[in-house]
Amino acid sequence: MPVDLEFYANGVVMKHHGVVTDDELLSSDHDIYAHVYPEGMQFQLVDLDEVTDFQGSMDTLRYLGEKDRELAQKAGHRRYIVVIAPSQGRRQSILWQVWAQDTNTDDPVILTKIVHSIEEAREWLHENDVDASSVRRGAA
């Protein structure tokens, strides 16, 4: 399976492997938002470290970014999404980020960060007071 999802009480870790396609992005997005988070979704950690080719289209990235922002607005609380993209998928992650993060406000409902490593991802979540302590150390 090219996408592994690990659900937690307040978030999700999504790890992609091999080739990333539009269908896989849309399917995993559906699964993420269909899941019930007992503490509410506070974070998403997306790991592209094992991706060999990222074939997600700009249209899909725009759709997912706008959907992430819209659902965070409806939830009424801040959501943090960090993407580990050391090489493959980095450019596409930046495109998604443009659509996901609302830069027209001083208090956005969604904050995003693109990093090179799991250590950077965990540090950023911790700096933003996101409790990701339940995330297994092997996750992502």
C-alpha atoms as one frame of an Amber mdcrd trajectory, in Angstrom:
protein
   0.000   0.000   0.000   1.600   3.305  -1.053  -0.045   5.331   1.761  -0.060
   4.382   5.432  -2.311   6.287   7.839  -1.825   6.231  11.593  -4.662   7.845
  13.504  -4.320   9.419  16.935  -6.787  11.084  19.282  -5.845  14.547  17.981
  -4.322  13.964  14.567  -2.931  11.734  11.873   0.383  10.677  10.378   0.277
   9.994   6.638   3.288   8.235   5.141   3.581   7.924   1.357   5.769   5.340
  -0.391   6.869   5.056  -4.015   4.824   6.966  -6.581   2.194   9.445  -5.368
  -0.827   9.851  -7.656  -3.921  12.058  -7.630  -6.097   9.051  -6.790  -3.961
   8.179  -3.756  -3.968  11.789  -2.540  -7.753  12.047  -2.859  -8.407   8.640
  -1.294  -6.174   9.262   1.722  -7.693  12.738   2.153 -11.155  11.181   2.272
 -10.009   8.662   4.912  -8.390  11.399   7.008 -11.512  13.559   7.120 -13.914
  10.635   7.556 -12.084   9.524  10.720 -13.398  10.614  14.128 -10.739  12.233
  16.326 -11.777  12.010  20.012  -9.873  15.205  20.867 -10.567  16.902  17.519
  -8.078  17.044  14.675  -5.229  19.285  15.707  -2.404  18.076  13.472  -1.474
  16.258  10.298   2.046  15.044   9.695   2.678  14.082   6.055   5.847  12.097
   5.358   7.125  12.066   1.762  10.596  10.781   2.678  10.100   7.443   0.856
   8.468   8.929  -2.267  10.249   8.117  -5.537   7.968  10.147  -7.830   5.239
  12.687  -7.074   2.645  12.796  -9.847  -0.055  14.789  -8.040  -1.483  17.467
 -10.336  -1.678  21.163  -9.579  -5.494  20.953  -9.731  -5.556  18.233  -7.066
  -3.083  20.104  -4.846  -5.180  23.258  -5.117  -8.374  21.335  -4.311  -6.765
  19.660  -1.271  -5.248  22.913   0.002  -8.524  24.798  -0.260 -10.398  21.892
   1.341  -7.919  21.727   4.250  -8.362  25.447   4.917 -12.159  25.310   4.577
 -12.512  22.345   6.957 -10.223  23.985   9.510 -12.386  27.123   9.344 -15.532
  25.048   9.906 -13.930  23.248  12.851 -13.336  26.617  14.486  -9.902  25.849
  15.891  -6.362  26.033  14.593  -4.950  23.068  12.696  -1.263  22.399  12.061
  -0.042  20.518   9.001   3.632  19.703   8.583   5.039  18.010   5.477   8.348
  16.164   5.434   9.566  16.613   1.854  13.346  16.332   1.594  13.289  16.025
  -2.211  10.413  14.350  -4.117   7.162  16.233  -3.627   8.753  19.373  -2.193
   7.700  21.622  -5.086   4.178  20.173  -5.027   3.992  20.623  -1.254   4.781
  24.305  -1.688   1.935  24.601  -4.220  -0.465  22.889  -1.786   0.751  25.187
   1.010  -0.114  28.293  -1.034  -3.746  27.168  -1.177  -3.980  25.775   2.347
  -2.634  28.639   4.414  -4.651  31.838   4.421  -2.154  34.683   4.337  -4.895
  37.333   4.316  -5.287  37.230   8.082  -3.132  37.711  11.155  -4.826  34.736
  12.814  -5.098  31.902  10.269  -7.011  28.746  11.200  -4.410  26.572   9.519
  -0.650  26.782   9.821   1.624  24.789   7.548   5.313  24.000   7.420   7.454
  22.072   4.948  10.554  20.502   6.454  13.350  18.101   5.524  13.178  15.618
   8.425  11.000  14.009  11.084  13.048  15.808  13.745  12.177  19.193  12.212
   8.509  18.183  11.952   8.269  17.149  15.596  10.154  20.251  16.724   7.756
  22.524  14.786   4.704  20.788  16.242   6.189  21.074  19.742   7.012  24.786
  19.211   3.353  25.327  18.354   2.172  23.537  21.507   0.759  20.611  19.548
   0.607  17.502  21.675   1.952  14.848  19.335   3.451  12.853  22.202   1.194
   9.887  21.417   2.775   9.562  17.972   4.961   6.505  17.944   8.656   7.244
  17.559   8.772   5.022  14.468   5.866   6.879  12.869   6.664   9.078   9.931
